[in-house]
Amino acid sequence: MASPARAPILALKDVRLADGAKPLFDGVDLALEPRIRACLVGRNGAGKSTLLKILAAQGAEADSGERVVQPGARIVFVSQEPEITGATLLDYATAGGAEDYEAQATLADFGLDPEKGTEGLSGGEKRRAALARAFAEQPDVLLLDEPTNHLDIFAIQTLEEELASSKCAALIVSHDRAFLNRVTQRTFWLEHRKVRRLDKGFQEFETWSEAVMAADADEARRLNKALERENAWLARGVQGRRARNEGRRRALMDLRAEKKDRQSDMRGSIYMAVEAAATSGKKVAEAKNVTKRFGDRVIVEDFSTRILRGDRVALVGPNGAGKTTLVKLLLGELPVDAGTVTLGTNLEISYVDQARMALSDKITVWDFLTPGGGDSILVRGLPKHVAGYAKDFLFTEAQLRQPVTSLSGGERNRLLLARALATPTNLMVLDEPTNDLDMDTLDLLEDLLADFEGTLILVSHDRDFIDRLATSTIAMNGHGNVIETPGGWTDLIDQNPDFFKGARGAGGGDFATGAAVSKSVPVAPAPAKKTVKLSYKDQRRLEECEALVAASPKIIGDLEAKLADPAFYAQDPNGFAKIMKALDKARADLAQAEEDWMALEEKRETLAN
């Protein structure tokens, strides 16, 4: 006999919320039972943080619907930007009612001194302090908004261990795939203003979401066909609009409203591209027996490496181990104490680092993209109006005049990428590029970097991102020891399981294995593909796709050339908008044609085999 379903400890029922005239949630249902660990995923701007705040009853309230909480349940919410107050970290950690000994223990677990003051904390220290306080309060429900941002890999592993051993239910918003794969048992997907539920961990999300989107696409095609039929009926006219036809006319109006609703809810598509500058020399940088100290502290000792054109090198280690210092040494920005660093020839370096982004309260998105003034930006050597370029990165025209400080973390990161990618480069240095980006944007960034013809140096704590991109990984343990291993994070740990044992850094504890206590659920093997015959319709579509893929680059190039005129926007805003719309459609048609072509070729190969 099946065990009875557990009653939820926290739930939302038919929740609706509008952001001005724009509906944000339209009948959201979500429930968390005791000890369930779930993630909430969705694109940037979908409303994930708002939904967490509604669940936490902190700073957001639904227009309608019901929030249900078990009597006496303790709910703790850790926001994206926690405010750390009090004289010491222990004062802060006990301010919510946690016992002194619990607060001291969890602070120590996260590598923090309870007596440390709360002034001048780094982003990672603030995050760890907020997490330590949350666990010390022993909540029944823990709501975490991007908890891995600013954490090093080892602090993330500590968080995984705390979640695994905690008795609380948890709902997590995060872009960190490796983290979600390890800790989640359920997935909520916020899309099209509703929440879909999968009773499996995040490792199953991609397969499931693709099936859902395929079903939605079929439904959209059926809706379009029905709308075409009804429009044809209406165009023929119905004599006198007899009452017996009013039902059909009303149905047509409903179809039109439904299609309009679908279109208004369609997400924008970010468009990123990078063009390598003139080819650098084959050798980009070579370090021989490099040593660097700051006072008595050894950052790097007797380290050698050679970075060649096309390499994708990841740097990993605890926060404070010296990764940024090593990058500066390799780029010749800092002198070495011993050894030599030789840079290659013809290097064009582009550096993306949130910490280097000195932003005043007054600088706008427009100003940041056009530091030299004017209304155009040089994009890979050609002028382009700033409004058109910003739109490629999902910024609206209204946002162009807003201060950069009003942007979300994800928007700031996209803005950094927008300015960096406008300049041809053959050596790109990315310092924590994945912070605050949604997974779709991460996928696009990953594809862009994989196709980049230049050289990449990547500083990141995102294990999945490193595994997907890195050709080699340089690891630092904070004691001056530096090693390099072919492959990504997983390869590094497999080949050097004891390297981080006793490492100096943020996370504290034993980093010998790099593994979390919690065990991820094994990924089920993909079902075998069925043999499919290429129908006449499929063959026709394949030919259409081939023709479109061949013709689209010129069409897109012509449209981009029109937009490149800096005076175009000022002289003809409506014409500019029409060209932008045509360009968006051309890109979308090309993307769909490429996707359909790949699917049809796969069918044909299956038949051939």
Secondary structure, DSSP 4 states (H G I P E B T S, - for coil): -PPPPPPPSEEEEEEEEEETTEEEEEEEEEEE-TT-EEEEE--TTSSHHHHHHHHHTSS---SEEEEEE-TT--EEEE-SSPPP-SSBHHHHHHTTS--HHHHHHHHHHTT--TTSBSTT--HHHHHHHHHHHHHHT--SEEEEESTTTT--HHHHHHHHHHHHH--SEEEEE---HHHHHHH-SEEEEEETTEEEEESS-GGGHHHHHHHHHHHHHHHHHHHHHHHHHHHHHHHH--GGG-GGGHHHHHHHHHHHHHHHHHHHHPPP-------B-SPPPSEEEEEEEEEEEETTEEEEEEEEEEEETT-EEEEE-STTSSHHHHHHHHTTSS--SEEEEEE-SS--EEEEEGGG----SS-BHHHHH-TT-SSEEEETTEEEEHHHHHHHTT--TGGGGSBGGGS-HHHHHHHHHHHHHTS-BSEEEEESTTTT--HHHHHHHHHHHHH-SSEEEEE---HHHHHHH-SEEEEE-SSS-EEEEES-HHHHHHH-TTTTTT--SSS-S--SS---SS-PPPPPPPPPPPP----HHHHHHHHHHHHHHHHHHHHHHHHHHHHT-TTHHHH-HHHHHHHHHHHHHHHHHHHHHHHHHHHHHHHHHHHH-
